[in-house]
């Protein structure tokens, strides 16, 4: 099947805010308020997160997250994890220690007082202490979500090892990424050599590809 060509919709709600660092989005009938931080790459909403959130909202029959166990790696601001929660998943959102405070704040703020599974926020450094922190005997996920985790950084091999570690038989990896550098395509080639990979959608205006593996 050839990938569908889509456009990232303007799902944020323009409004006057006293906080320049807050963005307002609407997904699955819920307003989501995201606090960003310019101090960390992981604390900004990147295009891949918007693309995957939009796709999950629009393709609930194809990817039914209700009561599924979902792990987001490199969760950043938490937007995708929040959307997965609203769609009924048991969500574990993970990122580096320095990002967790803002991530926890956003997830707590946007999921409290809602009739949904309580999400979990945990530290995950790609490739480190996976056996200890997420032993295979205890942790199995139906979906692994990742957005804009591949860019010009030195942790691409540990990232790939982390994806391999969590993807057991029956696990679906959904990865959305803005393709900017040759290293992005090199990572994609490595992924295709390991996983059965399909491009689900492309967002040409923002150079985002959404892949299923």
N, C-alpha and C positions, 0 to 999 in steps of 0.2 A: 504494500500500500504506500502510495506517495504521501509525503507530509502535507497537511493543510497549511495554507498561508493565511496568517491572521495578523491583526493589528492590536497592539496593547491599548485597551480602552481607557478613557480618562475616568477611572473609577474613584478618584479622590474627589472630595467635596470641598470646593473653594469656600473659605469662610475667614472672617476676621478672627485672629487669634493673638492673644498676648504673648504666646510662646512661638518664636520663629522656628523652633526645632520640632514642632508637632505637625504631623500630616494626618489628614482625615480621609479614610477610604470607606467604600461600601462594597461588601461581598456577601453573598448568600443572605441578603436582606438585613445585614447587620452593619451598623457604623463601627468602624475600627479606627481608633486613634493611636498612632504610632509616634513615640518619642524617639527622635534621632539624636546622634551625637557625632560631631565632626572629629572627635578625638580618635575614633577607631574605624577602620574600613568596615568592620562587621556591624557597626551601629548606624548604617545608612541603608535605606531601601533601594536596592539595585533593580534594574529592569527584569532580570530573571525571576525575581520574587513576584513581581506584578504579573508576568506571563504565566507562571505556574499557578498562582492564585486564581487568575481568570480561567485557566484551563480546567482546574479542579471544579470550579463552580459550574462550568458549562458542560462538563462531561461526567456527571455524577453516576450515570448508568454504567458507563465504561469503567470508571474507577470509583467504586462504591467504598467510601472510607468508614461507613457506619460500623462501629464496634471493632474496627481493625486496629492493629497495633502499628503505629507509625513512628519512625525515628527521623528527625531532621538533623542533618549534620551541617555545621556552619550556619546555624539558624539566624544569626545576626540580630535584627530588630524583632524577629518573631512573627512577622506578618503571615508567612506560609503556615507556620504551626498554628496560629490563631484560626486561620481559615479551615485547616484540617480539623481542629477542635469543633468548630461550628458545624462541620459536616459529620460529626459524630465519632471521630476517631479517639483512641487512647494514644495521646501524643507524648513523646519524649523529645524535647527541644535541647540541642546541645551546641556548645561553642567553647571558645577559649575562656579562661578564668576572667580576663579583663572585660569581657563582653557580657558576662552573666547577669550583672546587676541591672543593666538596662533591659536585657532580654527578659528577665524575671518580672520587672516592673510592667513592661508592655503586655506580657501574657496574662499576668494577674489582673491588670486593669481591664483587659478586654474579655476575660472569660469568667470573672466573678459574677455571682448571682444568676448564672445561666444554667439551664438544665442540660449539662453536658459532662462528659468524663473529665475529671480534674487533670489538667496537664502537668507534666513533670519537667523541670529544668535541671540539666546536669552538665558538668564539665566533660568535655571530650577534646583531647589533643590528638589530632590525626596520627595514627600509627603507634601511639603510646599507651601502655597498660590496658590494652583492649581485653586481654584474657582475664585480668584482675577486676576491672570495672564493669565489664559486660560479658561474663562467662557464657559460653555457648549453651551450657546445660540449662541456663535460666532465661536467657534473653533470645527471643525470636521475633522478628518483625515482618509484618505483611508488606509494608511499604517503607522504602528509604527515600527521603526527599532531600534534594540539594539544589541550591540556586546560586549562581555566580560564585561558586567555590573555586573555579579555575580561572586564574588570571596570572599576572607576572610575579610569581612567588616561588620559593624554593621547596615548598612542601607538597609538590604534586605526586611524588612517589608514595609518601605516607598517606596522602589522600586516597590514591588508588588502592593501596593496601587496606585502608579502612573500609572502602566500598566493598572490596572482595570479602573482607572478614564478616560484614553484616549481611551480605546477600547469600542466604541459604536457598536451597531448592524451594520454590514457591514465592520467594521474595521478589517484589517489583521495585526497581530503582527508577525514579523519575528525576531527571536532571535537566534544569533549564539554565542556560548560560549565554551571556553576551560574548560573542567571539571577536576578540580584538587582536590577538597575537598568534604567531606561528606555534607557540607552546600550547595554545588552546587546542589547535587541530592535532598536534602531536599527542596530547592527552586523549583526545577523542579516538585516535587510531589505536592507542593502547587499550582503551576501554572496549573497542569493537573486537580486539583480538581475544579478549577474555569473556565478554558477555555476548549474548544474542541481543543485538542493539537495533532499535528502530527509531528513526526521526518522526515524532508524532506531529510536530508543528514547527513552522518557522515564522518569525516576526521580522520581516526584512527591514522595516523602518528603524528598528533598534538592534539589528544584527543578533537577535536572540534565536537560538535553536532549543527545542524541547525534545528530549530523548527519553525513551523507555528502554530499560535493560533488564 
